[in-house]
Amino acid sequence: MLKKSPLAPASFPSIPEIPGVTITGQHVGLKAGPKVKDMMMACLAAGTTIAGVFTTSKCPSAPVDWCRKVLPGGKVRAIVVNSGNANAFTGIAGDRVVDATVEAAAKLAGCKKEEIFVASTGVIGQPVPPDHISKRLPKLFKALKPNSWQLAARGIMTTDTFPKGSVRKVKIGNAEVTIAGFAKGSGMIAPDMATMLGFLFTDAKIPAKVLQSILKSATDKSFNSITVDSDTSTSDTVLFCATGKGAKHPDVTSAADANLKDFRRALEEVMTDLAIQIVRDGEGAQKLVTIDVAGAVSAASARRIGLSIANSPLVKTAIAGEDANWGRIVMAVGKAGEPADRDKLSVSMGGVAITKQGQVVEGYDETPVAAHIKGKEVHIGVDIGLGRGKARVWTCDLTHGYIEINADYRS
Amino acid sequence: MLKKSPLAPASFPSIPEIPGVTITGQHVGLKAGPKVKDMMMACLAAGTTIAGVFTTSKCPSAPVDWCRKVLPGGKVRAIVVNSGNANAFTGIAGDRVVDATVEAAAKLAGCKKEEIFVASTGVIGQPVPPDHISKRLPKLFKALKPNSWQLAARGIMTTDTFPKGSVRKVKIGNAEVTIAGFAKGSGMIAPDMATMLGFLFTDAKIPAKVLQSILKSATDKSFNSITVDSDTSTSDTVLFCATGKGAKHPDVTSAADANLKDFRRALEEVMTDLAIQIVRDGEGAQKLVTIDVAGAVSAASARRIGLSIANSPLVKTAIAGEDANWGRIVMAVGKAGEPADRDKLSVSMGGVAITKQGQVVEGYDETPVAAHIKGKEVHIGVDIGLGRGKARVWTCDLTHGYIEINADYRS
C-alpha cells in the first residue's frame, strides 16, 4: 500500500445528489490483495446527453475505441469503469471484453448498447476472459445510490493515494445547477490526456454538441495543462454527462450562449481542481509546482514552454532537492522549440525576480527563493518578453518515490 | 566524487598522434574541490579546416554564439574548453569572457580571433570575471603535446565518471588517415545536441564545406540518436577539425566522393562509439538500452518513435526495476505522434517476440525476457509494420542515482 501523498487535500468534498445520477464503487475482486475498490458504475436518467475527450495515443485501448465509436450518438445511460487491467493492446480479446461488458450493462440499464460508455485502467497488455467485467456488473448495479461519490472515486483508483472529487453550484439564468466530478491518475500523466480518467456530471439540460464544445475547451486549460512524467496513456478518458433533471433553466443551444458563461467557468474550476489533485497525487510527489508563462507569442506557445519546464527531469529533480537552480529553467525554455530570446527572458521563483534581460538581476539574493523552495508549493514565473500569450501549467517534483513506485509496478 | 559507472569501458583507447594536432587537459582551479582537470586546449596546424554542429536551444550559451559566428570562415587554429561554468545566460558579461578568451588564445596561437573556437560546460547563469579563462591559458599552451588525448578528455568532464575517447584508421584512396575524438556528457542529454561536447580530429585534407556535410549526417545517427533524460542543453557543441597533415590522398571536393565512403563510415563509428559511451555514463545508469525501430513510414519517423520510447520515464524506470513491462513500450509508441497501427505493432525484448498483431503472442513465456532484462545491456525491438523506415537509438535506465545526482548538483 502506498502512503497518502503529503500534498493530499484534507478530505473528499461533500458532493450532493445530482438528479438523474445514481452511482457506486465496489470491491469485486479484479485486483489482488487487500479489499480495495476496483470497479465503478454510474447510471443516468433517460435523456442524458454526453460529451467525451480521449487520449491522443495512436495505440488506444479497446474501451477508448468503443467510446469514440458511440460518442456521436450523444446519449448515455450507464458508465462502467474497472481498474487493475487497462484492456489495452489486448487485440480481439480486448474487443470481446468490451462487447460483453456493454451488453450486460445495457441489459441491466434497459437501454441500447450504444448508450453504454466504458473505461479501463491498470496494466497494459494482459488479456482477460470476455466476462471478466460483465459478470461483476450485477453487484455494482444493485449498489447504485444517488450520492455514493466517494465510493465511485475510489473504484477507479490505481496508484492514486487519495480519491479526487470536486463540486460547484452555479446558475444558468435564475436556475441553480450542480457540476460534480471525480478523477484518477498519478503516473503516466502528461498533456493530451495522460493516464487519467475523469467523470463529470451535471443536472443542467445541455445538448450533446454544446456539451462537447465546452468540455473540450475546459480540458485544454485543466487536464491538458498538467504533467507528472510526460508519459501519455492508451486509456485516457474524460466524460461529461448532463441529465437535464435539475431546476428548469432557459434553453441552451450554443456554447457561446451568454447564459452559459458562469457554467463554463464553474466547469473549468471543477476540472482544474481535479487536475491539480492529480498532480498533488503525482507518483512520489513532495511538492506541487505551478508555472506561469507570460509574454509568449501566443497562448499555445506559452503552454508548450510551460510544459517543457514542467516535463524537464532536471528542473523537477532540482525542485525535489530544494535547489533553486534557475539555470535549468532557462535550459527548459530554450529546448521548448518555441520563439524565445535569451536576452529578453525573465525568470522568477516564489515571486522573486531572479533574472532580467538575459542575466541574473544585480545583487540577486537567493535567501527568499531558497526559503520558498523548501515549502510544499513552488511557483515559477517566466516572462518571454515577446508577446501577450500566457498559460498556467502544473507539475510535481521528481523524487526517489517516483522511481520506487515505477521500477516495480507489476509485482 | 561520483563512483565510476558500472557500464564504463575497461579503459581509454590508445589514440596515436594525429599530425597537425597538439592537445592537453589541465587542472587550473576553475572547479572547487579536488585537483580535477577543468580545462582543455587543442592547437591545430595552419590550414586546418573545421565543421561544427550546435545546440538547437533558443537560449544558447555565449561560446555557442561565438562558434556559430566564426564557423563560416571554416578555419581553426585552437580550441579552448572549460568545465565548471557553462557561460550560458550570463548576458554581456558572458560575451566579455568569450572575447577575452579568444583574444588571449589568438595571441598564443599566432592567429586571428576568428580561428579560435570555444566551449564551456557546467552550471548555467553564474557570471564570472572576463579573464576567468584567459588568464589560465598560458599554462595550457605550455603543456600542449601531440598525444595527450586522455588528459584532454578529462579536461572537459563535469558529472562524467570516465573519460570518453575513440579512434579509427581508414583509407582515402590508398592513403591511411586517422579519425580520433573525445566527448563529455552524462546528464541533460537528449537529441538535437544535448549537454554534450564532442571534439573530432583527422589528418585527412578535407574542405570545410565537405567536412560540415559529413559531420552533420554522422551527428544525426550518433549524438542525435541518444538520450539520457530528454533535456537539451544551452551549450552542446561538436567540432571536427581536419589538419591535412597526414598521408597524401586524392583530392576530396564533395561529400558524395566515392573515396570518402569508408571515411564517412569510420567517422560514424567513432561518433557512435562516443555517443554510446555518453549513454553508458548516463547519470545513475545501470543499464545500456538499445532500441531498434523498423517498419516505420520513414527513417525520421522511426527515430522519433525510438526516442519516444527512450525518453519515457515509465519505460526507463521499468528497466531499472528489471521488470519486462512491455505495455509501457506500447504506450510510448502510441504517444510518439507518428503513424502507427496498434494491430500491426510487434514488440520484442532481448530478441524474444512478445507481441504480434496487437496482442501478446500465444503462449508467451516471460522467462527468457526476465533473464535478459537482468543483464547490463537491454535490447528492445519494435516493428511498426507500416513501411521501411528504421532507426537505432540508445538510452539508459532511470534510477535512484539520477535523482541523487540531480537533486543536489550545485552544492
Interface residues (C-beta under 8 A of the other chain):
Chain A: T55 T56 S57 K58 C59 P60 A86 A88 F89 T90 G91 I92 A93 G94 V123 I124 G125 Q126 P127 G187 M188 A190 D229 S230 D231 T232 S233 T234 N311 S312 P313 L314 T317 A318 A320 G321 D323 N325 W326 G327 R328 V330 M331 A332 V333 G334 K335 A336 G337 E338 P339 A340 D341 R342 D343 L345 T355 Q357 G358 Q359 V360 L398 T399 H400 Y402 I403 N406 A407 D408 Y409 R410 S411
Chain B: T55 T56 S57 K58 C59 P60 A86 A88 F89 T90 G91 I92 A93 G94 V123 I124 G125 Q126 P127 G187 M188 A190 D229 S230 D231 T232 S233 T234 N311 S312 P313 L314 T317 A318 A320 G321 D323 N325 W326 G327 R328 V330 M331 A332 V333 G334 K335 A336 G337 E338 P339 A340 D341 R342 D343 L345 T355 Q357 G358 Q359 V360 L398 T399 H400 Y402 I403 N406 A407 D408 Y409 R410 S411
